[in-house]
Amino acid sequence: MTMSEALSNVGFGVGWSVVKRMPEPAAQRLFQSVADRTWKQQGQGVRQLRANLARVVPDDDLPHLDSISHEGVRRYMRYWCEAFRLPAWSHERVRESFRLVRGLDLLDSAFASGRGAIMVSPHMGNWDLAAAWACDRYGTLATVAERLKPEGLYDRFIAYREGLGMEVHPLGDLDVIRILVRRLREGRLVCLLADRDLSHTGVPVDFFGEQASMPAGPAVLSLMTGAPIMPVFTWHTPDGVHAEVAAALDVPPEGSRDERIRRITQEMADSFARGIRAHPQDWHMMQPLWTSDLDAGESGAT
């Protein structure tokens, strides 16, 4: 374990043990202060966030890119403040803090159909609060999690999300697709963050006019089970988190398996673009995403 990994492990442990006990106004002030200092330091993550947002905001908003990305850092830190406090929230507090403003009928109908549903989201708003709300309303849901280093930090994240009611499986495990297929056939919800291709084996898509890659998993699961893929977007408001469930993606009835996966994944990318464009400050993408950025990083590393 490296020193930075050890400090990360300790830091997140302190967050979950201490922050949730702080008075809420004090915790909010602390994390906003951290956000402002982080923005002022202009580290690699902040610079990458700004570069990513430069691709997604309308041209008319480009003169305001600094304020948009500064607010993005504040909302990202607000997510962490809420994440550290969420395990102490009651079911009533979860319901009061989260509001599904559009698409509740679509989600209820999908769950009632018995086919399950594949909920896909970009890294927006507070997806953990949305998942806690869904677990409260529909029972547990299944998801996957990227393996983090050190192992203790990964274990903390698993315990945190399981404590909110989720069933969590490691990304990349040989059995994960089989387990998710089983959950969908049981009529359950499967929720996936799907705007980053962490496996580096995803599907090329056009995203805001440039090439990127997104995971094929949602399309594969839908073709295997017949479960609908429903995009979800969450964003912060002054008094909580709002969300929208969009209509299910179209599944092409014809074409090769690879072609159908490509078309479904491109439609998912188009839907993500609409949601991100509506709430750019809530898109927490501080890593390279587009192919040109990833290639530039690899060139710089060599």
Secondary structure, DSSP 8 states (H G I E B T S, - for coil): --HHHHHHHHHHHHHHHHGGGS-HHHHHHHHHHHHHHHHHHT-HHHHHHHHHHHHHS-GGGGGGHHHHHHHHHHHHHHHHHHHHHGGG--HHHHHHHEEEEE-HHHHHHHHHTTS-EEEEE-SBS-HHHHHHHHHHHH---EEEE---SSHHHHHHHHHHHHHTT-EEEETT-TTHHHHHHHHHHTT-EEEEE-SS-TTS--EEEEETTEEEEE-SHHHHHHHHH---EEEEEEEEETTEEEEEE-------SSS-HHHHHHHHHHHHHHHHHHHHHH-GGGB---S--BHHHHHHHHHHH-
